[in-house]
Amino acid sequence: MRMAGRKNGLVRVPEDPGDEAELGGASLQTLGADLRIRAKAWITAGDETFLAYGRIVLLEKIRECGSISAAARSIGMSYRRAWWHVETMNRLAKRPLVSTAVGGKGGGGTRLTPEGEEAVRLYRVLDGRAKTFEEHVKEELNG
């Protein structure tokens, strides 16, 4: 087994999937009441989060609203926090995911770039696979 770094310490990562213990017969309820299995997709760049569920929702709302402030309002996020997420994603990406234009005669606006559209598509595929994994583990635990 190798050790993988995490903010809260080290996690054991099997070198070979065959090293993983079987779940058959195990039950979360023996550990505590109302426990659930949840799987989420994250894409990281080094130790920084590049894409995660909340950022994808923000990107989808930017596409829908054409504005970072309107997108932030629609999901109950501050403009400052939304702008920070956009700046972080743009900084970590090879090419920006979000393009902004300042106001003026034609008005400003914000849109997803082709890379932003691809990021949303890719994340949704990965998240779908995580959900499939989640269901598989639930079935295995419930035998």
N, C-alpha and C positions, 0 to 999 in steps of 0.2 A: 504494500500500500504506500502511496505517497501522501504527503501532507499538502493541503491547499490553504493559502492564507485567506483570512476573513477579518473583518473589523473586530469581531468579538473573539478571535482566537483562531485555532487551527481546526480543520475539518478533515477527517480521513476520507480519501477518495480511492476507491478500488482501482487498481491497474487493469484488472480484467473483470468484466461484468459477471463472470462466473463466481467471483469472490463475494458477491452480494448475497446476503442472507435471504432466504425465502420468507415471504410474508404469510403464507398459508397458516391458518390457525391463530394468527395474531389479531388482537382487537384493541382499537384505540380506547374503548370504553373501560378497559382494565386500568388504563392510565389516568382517566379523569372523565367527568361528565361533559357531554356536549362538545367533544373534540371532533374536528373535521380535517380531512385531507384537502389541501389547496395547492395548486401548482400555478405559478405565474412565470411569464417569460421576461427576462431582462437582457439587454444587450449592453455590455460595458466596454469601455476603452480604458485599459489599465484598471485603476481603482475607481474610476468615475462612471456613473450611470449615463449611458448614451440614450437608450430608449427603454421605456417601461410603460405600463398601462396608462398612467396619468398623462405622460407626455404625448402618447398617441392620441388620447382623447383631446388634448389641447390642439394638436396638429389638425385633427378632423374638424374641430370647431373653428380654427383659423380658416380652413378651406371653406367652411360653410358661411362664416360671417364676413370674411375678407378684412378682418381687423383683429389685432391682438387684444385690444381692450374689450371689444365686444365678445370675443371668444372667452376671455378670462371671466367676464361678468356672467356669461351663460353657464359656467361650471362652478361659480362661487369661488374663484381664485382672484387674488389681488393682481393688478396690472404688473406691479413690480416683480412678483413671483413668476408670472407668465413670461415676462420679458427675460428674466434670469434663465428659465428653462429653454427658451428659444435661443438665447445667446450661447448657452452651454451646448445644445445640440449642434448649432452652426459651427462652433469652435471645434468640436470633436469630429465632425463630418469632413470628408475629403472636399466636398462642395456644400454650400449652405442648403439647408432643408427648407428654410423660410426666407422669402425675399420681401423687403419692405420698400415702399416709396413714400417720400414725404408729401404732404398736402400741397396744394397749389391750385392753379386753374382747373386742371383735370381731376384734382382730388388725390389724396394719397391712397394707400391700400397695402394690404399684406396678402401674399399668396404662397402656396406651397410650390416649391420648385419641382422639376421632374424627380430629383433625388428625394425630396420630401414625400412625394407621392409613392415612390418605391419603398421608402422607409416604412410608411404606414402599411403598405401591402405586405411587405416582408414580416413586419411585426405581427400582423393579424394571422398570417400563416403559422408563425412560430407559436403564438398564443393558442391557436387551435390545436396544435400538436401537444402543447402543455395540458390543455383541457382533456385531450384523449388519454394522455398519461395519467392524469388525475382520476379519470373514470376507471381506467384499468386497475390502478392501485386500490380504489374503493371496492371494486368487484372482488379483487384478490383478498382483501381484508374481510369482506363480508361473506366470502366463501360460497 
